[in-house]
Amino acid sequence: MAATTAQPMGSLPSGLGICTTAPDIFYIPELVFGGLVWILVASTHVAPPNPLGWVMFVSVFCFVMTFLWMIIFAAGGHKNSSHWAAADFAYHGLAALFFLSAGVDLAYITVLMKDIDLKFYRTYISAVVFAFVATLLYFIHAILSAIRWKYF
């Protein structure tokens, strides 16, 4: 008989269980793609500071908060409370909304950058793609967290 690592939907994982459960397996990809947006935008000259400032805020904020969220879950700080399940859904839904708005802002700036500097243009294209991938990951995490919260 094979051992299973699946947890019931009405409980929150801790320890290495966050690497095997459905919504929490997205922590690492969220960190990778959100960090790539941060790195790519930070590696260029921030020409229009206001929209790109929002992109930088979103990418840094979500990177730090996701890392802290992952540490709290890995350490078992949630104590398997339904309030943490609700907060998990709320955070990932907000992060998806933030990354969507940052991705749209970055796409608009990228279109404006097309004729100015080809190197930055290509870098911003990559950042836009990663921003929308991060949006998708946060959105999927939010949906799966909402389902988990429903079963608490």
Backbone hydrogen bonds, N-H to C=O, Kabsch-Sander energy under -0.5 kcal/mol:
donor,donor_aa,acceptor,acceptor_aa,energy
11,S,8,P,-1.3
15,G,74,A,-1.8
17,G,14,S,-1.6
18,I,15,G,-1.3
19,C,16,L,-1.7
20,T,17,G,-1.4
21,T,17,G,-1.1
25,I,21,T,-1.4
26,F,23,P,-1.2
27,Y,24,D,-1.4
30,E,26,F,-2.4
31,L,27,Y,-2.3
32,V,28,I,-2.5
33,F,29,P,-2.8
34,G,30,E,-2.3
35,G,31,L,-2.1
36,L,32,V,-2.0
37,V,33,F,-1.7
38,W,34,G,-2.0
39,I,35,G,-2.8
40,L,36,L,-2.8
41,V,37,V,-2.4
42,A,38,W,-2.3
43,S,39,I,-1.5
44,T,41,V,-1.2
46,V,44,T,-0.6
47,A,45,H,-1.8
52,L,48,P,-1.6
53,G,49,P,-1.8
54,W,50,N,-1.7
55,V,51,P,-1.8
56,M,52,L,-2.4
57,F,53,G,-2.6
58,V,54,W,-2.7
59,S,55,V,-2.6
60,V,56,M,-2.6
61,F,57,F,-3.1
62,C,58,V,-2.7
63,F,59,S,-1.8
64,V,60,V,-2.6
65,M,61,F,-2.9
66,T,62,C,-2.3
67,F,63,F,-2.1
68,L,64,V,-2.6
69,W,65,M,-2.9
70,M,66,T,-2.5
71,I,67,F,-2.2
72,I,68,L,-2.7
73,F,69,W,-2.3
74,A,70,M,-2.8
75,A,71,I,-2.4
76,G,72,I,-0.6
76,G,73,F,-0.7
77,G,72,I,-2.4
79,K,76,G,-1.5
81,S,78,H,-1.5
85,A,81,S,-1.3
86,A,82,S,-2.1
87,A,83,H,-2.5
88,D,84,W,-2.4
89,F,85,A,-1.9
90,A,86,A,-2.6
91,Y,87,A,-2.9
92,H,88,D,-2.1
93,G,89,F,-2.2
94,L,90,A,-2.4
95,A,91,Y,-2.8
96,A,92,H,-2.0
97,L,93,G,-2.0
98,F,94,L,-2.7
99,F,95,A,-2.8
100,L,96,A,-2.1
101,S,97,L,-2.2
102,A,98,F,-2.6
103,G,99,F,-2.6
104,V,100,L,-2.1
105,D,101,S,-2.3
106,L,102,A,-2.7
107,A,103,G,-2.2
108,Y,104,V,-2.2
109,I,105,D,-2.3
110,T,106,L,-2.2
111,V,107,A,-2.1
112,L,108,Y,-1.8
113,M,109,I,-1.6
114,K,110,T,-0.6
114,K,111,V,-0.8
116,I,113,M,-1.1
117,D,113,M,-1.5
121,Y,117,D,-2.2
122,R,118,L,-2.3
123,T,119,K,-1.9
124,Y,120,F,-2.9
125,I,121,Y,-2.0
126,S,122,R,-1.8
127,A,123,T,-2.1
128,V,124,Y,-2.7
129,V,125,I,-2.3
130,F,126,S,-2.5
131,A,127,A,-2.3
132,F,128,V,-2.2
133,V,129,V,-2.0
134,A,130,F,-2.6
135,T,131,A,-2.2
136,L,132,F,-2.2
137,L,133,V,-2.5
138,Y,134,A,-2.7
139,F,135,T,-2.4
140,I,136,L,-2.6
141,H,137,L,-2.5
142,A,138,Y,-2.4
143,I,139,F,-2.4
144,L,140,I,-2.6
145,S,141,H,-2.3
146,A,142,A,-2.2
147,I,143,I,-2.1
148,R,144,L,-2.2
149,W,145,S,-2.7
150,K,146,A,-2.0
151,Y,147,I,-1.1
151,Y,148,R,-0.6
152,F,149,W,-1.5
